[in-house]
Amino acid sequence: MKRTDAPLAFAITSKGDDTSNALAQKMKTYLLDFDLRCDEEEPDLVISVGGDGTLLYAFHRYCHRLDKTAFVGVHTGHLGFYADWVPEELEKLVIAIAKTPYQVVEYPLLEVTIRYLNGGSEAKYLALNECTVKCVSGTLVMDVEIRGDLFERFRGDGLCISTPTGSTAYNKALGGAILHPSLEAIQVTEMASINNRVFRTIGSPLVLPAHHTCLLKPVNHVDFQITIDHLSLLHKEVKSIQCRVADEKVRFARFRPFPFWRRVRDSFIAD
């Protein structure tokens, strides 16, 4: 439960459209009227107003202080998977933030470490949803190692490595399984793998526990397009891409129950 003697520090991230901006400004005014403190640099609570993309943006903006910041989402368009609240509940949410100690729910993250052939500084990222790996042009050919042992040589369009919460995003579209976020795991899913008499991949998503590391090693000297959630990055001279369950976790503020399987049902199959 979160509550201290000091006023709660909050920040609001908006999708940027007129509806979201107006809602964010209204919420800010209400929260300030309750003597809460707006702090864009070191917030205790980040309120995302928009959709899942807005929350991803907020996550990456504050990923350097995940142990101190919690997130809550208000969706202003289609149902957001990360968003607990709708605009009609604005006053109810404001009162909950101002008056109610909230429960913190922690979800696993994906840690991606990219190392380079020239021995330069490695690049390290955290993903809330997923990391994808593709060649800039042509087929991706990548050796996949699990716990230090060669598992397969993948050939295809690319690979998607997702978190449990991200398993409902791109991973699901690729035919991956939906994982409950209480599972400390990552999932490796193929994109259009090549399987014939010569080449063979497992053809099924792999779910790896927290103590298993997946290492991707390029077979060809090519450039890679690597995404970390909504961020798309070009990487050259890649030696390896290491994927594992991160030590850090994302923290969501819960003011009421928000069951995972209800979210899945409401997002994908409810009328």
C-alpha positions in Angstrom: 0.0 0.0 0.0 1.3 3.5 -0.9 0.8 6.4 1.4 3.3 8.6 3.2 3.0 11.8 5.1 4.4 13.8 2.2 2.0 14.8 -0.5 1.8 12.3 -3.4 3.8 13.5 -6.4 2.1 12.8 -9.7 2.7 13.2 -13.4 0.3 12.9 -16.3 1.2 11.7 -19.8 -1.3 12.4 -22.6 -1.8 10.8 -26.0 -1.8 14.3 -27.4 -5.2 14.4 -29.0 -7.8 17.0 -28.0 -9.9 14.6 -25.9 -6.9 13.2 -24.0 -5.3 16.6 -23.4 -8.5 18.0 -22.0 -9.0 15.0 -19.7 -5.4 15.2 -18.6 -5.7 19.0 -17.8 -8.9 18.4 -15.9 -7.4 15.6 -13.9 -4.3 17.8 -13.1 -6.5 20.6 -11.9 -8.6 18.3 -9.6 -5.5 16.6 -8.1 -3.9 20.0 -7.4 -7.1 21.0 -5.7 -6.6 18.0 -3.4 -3.2 19.5 -2.5 -1.3 16.8 -4.4 2.0 17.7 -6.0 2.7 17.7 -9.8 6.3 16.5 -10.4 7.3 15.6 -13.9 10.8 14.5 -12.9 10.3 12.3 -9.8 6.6 11.3 -9.6 5.3 8.6 -7.3 2.4 8.0 -9.6 2.3 8.4 -13.4 -1.2 8.7 -14.9 -1.4 7.7 -18.6 -4.3 9.2 -20.6 -4.8 7.7 -24.0 -4.1 4.1 -25.0 -1.6 1.3 -24.5 0.9 3.2 -26.6 0.7 6.2 -24.3 1.5 4.0 -21.3 4.4 2.4 -23.2 5.7 5.9 -23.8 5.3 6.8 -20.1 7.0 3.5 -19.0 10.1 4.3 -21.1 10.2 7.9 -19.9 10.4 6.8 -16.3 12.1 3.4 -16.6 15.1 4.7 -14.7 12.9 4.9 -11.5 10.7 1.8 -11.7 11.3 1.1 -8.0 9.8 4.5 -7.0 7.1 5.1 -9.6 3.8 3.3 -10.2 1.5 3.6 -13.3 -2.2 3.8 -13.8 -4.0 4.2 -17.1 -7.1 6.0 -18.4 -8.1 5.0 -22.0 -9.8 7.6 -24.2 -10.2 5.4 -27.3 -10.5 1.7 -27.8 -10.2 -0.4 -24.7 -6.6 -0.3 -23.5 -5.1 -3.4 -22.1 -3.1 -1.5 -19.5 -5.9 1.0 -18.7 -8.1 0.4 -15.7 -10.3 3.5 -16.1 -12.6 5.2 -18.6 -13.1 9.0 -18.9 -16.6 8.8 -17.3 -14.8 7.7 -14.1 -12.5 10.7 -13.9 -13.9 12.1 -10.6 -13.9 8.6 -9.0 -10.3 8.0 -10.0 -9.2 11.4 -8.7 -10.8 10.8 -5.3 -9.2 7.3 -5.2 -5.8 8.8 -5.9 -6.2 11.6 -3.4 -7.9 9.6 -0.6 -7.2 5.9 -0.9 -3.9 4.0 -0.3 -3.3 2.0 -3.5 -2.1 -1.5 -3.9 1.0 -2.0 -6.0 1.0 -4.9 -8.5 4.3 -5.8 -10.0 4.8 -7.4 -13.5 7.9 -8.9 -15.1 9.9 -7.1 -17.7 12.2 -8.2 -20.5 15.9 -7.2 -20.4 17.6 -7.0 -23.8 21.4 -6.7 -24.0 23.0 -6.1 -27.4 26.7 -6.7 -27.8 28.9 -5.6 -30.7 31.7 -7.2 -32.8 34.0 -4.2 -32.3 34.0 -4.6 -28.6 32.2 -1.3 -28.0 29.9 -0.5 -25.1 27.0 -2.9 -25.0 23.4 -1.5 -25.2 20.9 -2.5 -22.6 17.1 -2.0 -22.8 14.0 -2.8 -20.8 10.8 -3.8 -22.6 7.3 -3.8 -21.2 5.8 -5.6 -24.1 8.3 -7.2 -26.4 11.5 -7.0 -28.4 11.5 -8.0 -32.1 14.6 -8.8 -34.3 14.6 -8.6 -38.1 17.1 -8.1 -40.8 17.1 -4.8 -42.6 16.8 -6.8 -45.8 16.5 -10.5 -46.5 16.0 -13.5 -44.3 17.0 -13.5 -40.7 19.5 -16.3 -39.9 20.2 -16.5 -36.2 21.5 -19.2 -33.9 19.3 -19.5 -30.8 21.1 -20.5 -27.6 19.2 -21.4 -24.4 21.2 -21.6 -21.2 24.5 -21.7 -23.2 23.5 -24.6 -25.5 22.6 -24.2 -29.2 18.9 -24.9 -29.6 18.4 -24.2 -33.3 19.4 -22.2 -36.3 16.4 -20.0 -37.1 15.6 -18.9 -40.6 12.6 -16.7 -41.3 11.3 -13.1 -41.1 12.2 -12.5 -37.5 11.8 -13.4 -33.8 9.6 -11.8 -31.2 10.6 -12.1 -27.5 7.7 -10.9 -25.2 6.9 -10.5 -21.6 3.7 -12.0 -20.0 1.9 -8.7 -20.3 3.2 -8.3 -23.8 2.0 -11.8 -24.7 -1.4 -10.3 -25.6 0.2 -7.9 -28.1 2.4 -8.7 -31.2 3.1 -12.2 -29.7 -0.6 -13.1 -29.8 -0.8 -12.0 -33.5 2.1 -14.4 -34.2 0.3 -17.3 -32.7 2.0 -17.2 -29.3 0.4 -18.1 -26.0 -1.2 -15.7 -23.6 0.8 -15.8 -20.3 -0.5 -14.6 -16.9 1.7 -11.8 -15.6 2.3 -13.6 -12.4 4.6 -15.9 -14.3 8.3 -14.9 -14.3 8.9 -15.8 -17.9 9.6 -14.6 -21.4 8.3 -16.1 -24.6 10.1 -16.5 -27.9 7.8 -16.6 -31.0 8.8 -17.1 -34.6 7.8 -14.9 -37.6 7.3 -16.9 -40.8 10.0 -19.4 -40.2 11.4 -21.5 -43.1 10.7 -25.2 -42.7 11.4 -27.7 -45.4 13.6 -30.7 -46.1 16.7 -28.7 -45.6 15.9 -26.2 -42.9 14.0 -26.9 -39.7 12.9 -24.8 -36.7 10.9 -25.8 -33.6 7.9 -24.0 -35.1 6.3 -23.4 -31.7 6.6 -20.6 -29.2 9.1 -21.2 -26.4 8.3 -20.1 -22.8 11.5 -19.6 -20.8 11.6 -19.2 -17.0 13.4 -16.5 -15.2 16.6 -18.5 -14.7 16.9 -19.3 -18.5 18.7 -16.9 -20.8 18.1 -16.8 -24.5 21.1 -15.7 -26.7 20.7 -14.8 -30.3 23.8 -15.0 -32.4 23.8 -13.7 -36.0 25.1 -16.1 -38.6 25.5 -13.5 -41.4 27.2 -10.1 -41.2 24.1 -7.9 -41.7 22.3 -4.9 -40.1 19.4 -5.5 -37.8 16.1 -3.7 -37.2 15.4 -4.2 -33.5 12.3 -2.9 -31.7 11.9 -2.4 -28.0 8.2 -1.9 -27.6 7.4 1.1 -29.8 11.0 2.1 -30.3 12.6 1.0 -33.6 16.4 0.9 -33.7 19.0 0.1 -36.4 22.0 -1.9 -35.1 25.2 -2.7 -37.0 28.1 -5.0 -36.2 25.9 -7.1 -33.8 27.7 -9.9 -32.0 24.8 -11.2 -29.9 21.4 -10.2 -28.5 20.8 -11.5 -25.0 17.2 -11.8 -23.7 16.2 -12.6 -20.1 13.6 -11.8 -17.4 14.8 -8.5 -16.0 15.6 -7.9 -12.4 13.5 -4.8 -12.5 9.7 -4.9 -12.5 7.0 -2.5 -13.6 4.6 -1.4 -10.9 0.9 -0.6 -11.5 -1.3 1.2 -9.0 -4.5 -0.7 -8.3 -7.4 1.1 -6.7 -9.8 -1.8 -7.4 -9.6 -5.3 -8.7 -8.6 -5.6 -12.3 -8.4 -9.4 -13.0 -6.1 -10.3 -15.9 -8.4 -12.9 -17.5 -11.3 -10.4 -17.5 -9.0 -7.9 -19.3 -8.2 -10.6 -21.9 -11.9 -11.4 -22.4 -12.9 -7.7 -22.6 -10.1 -6.9 -25.0 -10.6 -9.8 -27.4 -13.8 -11.7 -27.2 -16.5 -9.7 -25.3 -19.3 -8.1 -27.2 
